[in-house]
Amino acid sequence: MKLLFDHNLSPKLAYRLAELFPNSHHVYQLGLDQVEDIQVWQYAKAHGFTIVTKDGDYNELLVLLGFSTKNNLDSAWQLLNQ
């Protein structure tokens, strides 16, 4: 399992857990630390990551998108930008 640590968690976690979860990253390492949550979600889905966060906004995305498909992502993006 590859983990993607959100901006509200320490970037050190990716290094400290590298033996248990190889190929894990922090959003900062990938240049995703300043993007919207939906973009992090899309990146994680496209690259096989599980998001690790303390941010409640991802719970809202999960409710909107479920374990998302492209159509759900497009619909949620429109809802979030109204």
C-alpha positions as CSV (number, residue, x, y, z in Angstrom):
1,M,0.0,0.0,0.0
2,K,1.3,3.4,-1.0
3,L,0.4,6.3,1.4
4,L,0.0,9.9,0.5
5,F,0.3,12.1,3.5
6,D,-1.7,15.3,3.4
7,H,-0.3,18.8,4.2
8,N,-1.6,18.8,7.8
9,L,0.7,15.9,8.6
10,S,4.5,16.0,8.9
11,P,6.5,15.3,5.8
12,K,8.8,13.2,8.0
13,L,6.1,10.5,8.2
14,A,6.8,9.3,4.6
15,Y,10.5,8.8,5.6
16,R,9.8,7.2,8.9
17,L,7.3,4.7,7.5
18,A,9.2,3.9,4.3
19,E,10.1,0.4,5.4
20,L,6.5,-0.5,6.2
21,F,4.9,1.5,3.3
22,P,7.4,1.8,0.4
23,N,6.8,4.4,-2.3
24,S,4.7,6.5,0.1
25,H,5.0,10.3,-0.3
26,H,3.9,13.6,1.3
27,V,2.0,16.1,-0.8
28,Y,4.9,18.5,-0.4
29,Q,7.3,16.1,-2.1
30,L,4.9,15.9,-5.1
31,G,4.2,19.6,-5.4
32,L,0.6,19.1,-4.3
33,D,0.8,21.0,-1.0
34,Q,-0.9,24.1,-2.4
35,V,-3.7,22.4,-4.5
36,E,-7.3,21.8,-3.7
37,D,-8.3,18.6,-1.9
38,I,-10.1,17.3,-5.0
39,Q,-6.9,17.5,-6.9
40,V,-5.0,15.5,-4.3
41,W,-7.9,13.0,-4.4
42,Q,-7.6,12.7,-8.2
43,Y,-3.8,12.3,-8.0
44,A,-4.1,9.6,-5.3
45,K,-6.7,7.7,-7.3
46,A,-4.7,7.9,-10.5
47,H,-1.5,6.7,-8.9
48,G,-2.8,4.1,-6.4
49,F,-2.3,6.1,-3.2
50,T,-4.3,5.9,0.0
51,I,-4.6,9.4,1.5
52,V,-3.7,9.9,5.1
53,T,-5.0,13.1,6.6
54,K,-6.6,14.8,9.6
55,D,-8.7,17.0,7.3
56,G,-12.4,16.4,7.5
57,D,-12.9,17.7,4.0
58,Y,-11.9,14.3,2.6
59,N,-14.9,12.8,4.5
60,E,-17.1,15.1,2.5
61,L,-15.5,14.1,-0.7
62,L,-15.9,10.4,0.2
63,V,-19.7,11.0,0.8
64,L,-19.9,12.9,-2.5
65,L,-17.7,10.6,-4.5
66,G,-17.7,7.2,-2.8
67,F,-14.9,5.2,-4.1
68,S,-14.9,7.4,-7.1
69,T,-15.2,6.9,-10.8
70,K,-14.3,9.6,-13.4
71,N,-17.9,10.6,-13.8
72,N,-18.3,11.1,-10.0
73,L,-15.2,13.2,-9.9
74,D,-16.4,15.4,-12.7
75,S,-19.8,15.8,-11.0
76,A,-18.2,16.6,-7.6
77,W,-15.9,19.1,-9.2
78,Q,-18.9,20.9,-10.6
79,L,-20.7,20.9,-7.3
80,L,-17.6,22.2,-5.4
81,N,-17.2,25.1,-7.9
82,Q,-20.8,26.4,-7.8
